[in-house]
């Protein structure tokens, strides 16, 4: 009997497929990308901007976003891949914003634990 993948494994595989597709599209537009696994285990795409600065693009599955920071203009829906590629390419050409890269990750287990008695 074959065991099925856990939900987390399925989500990770889906995020990797999305990032791979994004990377292929950006690479075809001469944007440098590398698919990696971040230290916390999340798949990410290292993307180099026009000033040779790197940012990590992550997938936020619950909100269907690619994101590269915590600002409103640093996320885009992956449901319309062509538009997402255009937006990220534009951000790369303009250059990533100055400062540290913000993160949108939220550990829902910690929130749930706060409400458990």
C-alpha positions in Angstrom: 0.0 0.0 0.0 1.4 3.4 -1.0 1.2 6.1 1.5 0.0 9.5 0.3 2.0 12.6 0.7 1.2 14.9 3.6 -0.5 18.1 3.0 2.7 20.0 3.8 4.6 18.0 1.3 1.9 18.6 -1.4 2.0 22.3 -0.6 5.8 22.5 -0.8 5.7 20.6 -4.2 3.1 23.0 -5.5 5.1 26.0 -4.4 8.2 24.6 -6.1 6.3 24.1 -9.3 5.0 27.7 -9.2 8.5 29.0 -8.5 10.0 26.9 -11.3 7.5 28.2 -13.8 8.1 31.8 -12.6 11.9 31.3 -12.9 11.6 29.9 -16.4 9.5 32.9 -17.5 11.9 35.4 -15.9 15.0 33.7 -17.2 13.5 33.9 -20.7 13.4 37.7 -20.1 17.1 37.7 -19.1 16.4 37.9 -15.4 18.8 35.9 -13.3 17.0 33.4 -11.0 18.0 30.4 -8.9 15.5 28.0 -7.2 16.7 27.4 -3.6 15.4 26.1 -0.3 15.6 28.9 2.4 17.1 28.1 5.8 13.6 27.6 7.2 12.8 25.0 4.6 10.6 27.1 2.3 11.2 26.9 -1.4 12.2 30.3 -2.9 13.5 31.9 -6.0 16.6 34.0 -5.7 16.2 36.9 -8.2 18.9 39.4 -9.0 17.8 43.0 -9.8 19.3 45.5 -12.2 21.7 46.7 -9.5 23.0 43.1 -8.8 21.1 42.9 -5.5 19.3 39.7 -4.7 15.8 39.2 -3.2 14.0 36.0 -2.5 10.6 35.5 -4.1 8.4 33.2 -2.0 4.9 31.7 -2.5 2.1 32.5 -0.1 -0.4 29.7 -0.9 -3.4 30.8 1.2 -3.5 34.2 -0.5 -2.2 33.0 -3.9 0.7 35.4 -4.0 4.3 35.5 -5.1 6.0 38.0 -2.7 9.4 39.5 -2.3 8.8 41.7 0.7 6.1 42.9 3.2 5.1 46.0 1.4 1.8 46.2 -0.6 3.7 46.6 -3.9 5.9 43.6 -3.2 3.3 40.9 -3.9 1.4 39.8 -6.9 -1.2 37.0 -7.6 0.2 33.8 -9.1 -3.2 33.0 -10.5 -2.4 35.1 -13.5 1.2 34.0 -14.2 1.7 36.4 -17.2 0.8 39.4 -15.1 2.9 38.2 -12.2 6.0 37.8 -14.5 5.4 41.3 -15.9 5.2 42.8 -12.4 8.2 41.0 -11.0 10.3 41.8 -14.1 9.3 45.5 -13.7 10.4 45.4 -10.1 13.7 43.8 -11.1 14.4 46.4 -13.8 13.6 49.3 -11.4 15.6 47.6 -8.6 14.5 46.2 -5.3 13.7 48.7 -2.7 16.4 49.7 -0.2 16.6 48.0 3.2 16.0 44.5 4.5 13.6 42.2 2.8 10.4 41.9 4.8 8.6 38.6 5.2 4.9 37.7 5.2 5.2 34.3 6.7 2.8 33.7 9.5 3.0 30.5 11.7 -0.7 29.6 12.0 0.2 26.9 14.5 1.4 29.6 16.9 -1.9 31.5 16.5 -3.9 28.3 17.1 -1.8 27.4 20.2 -2.6 30.8 21.7 -6.3 30.0 21.6 -6.0 26.5 23.0 -6.5 26.2 26.7 
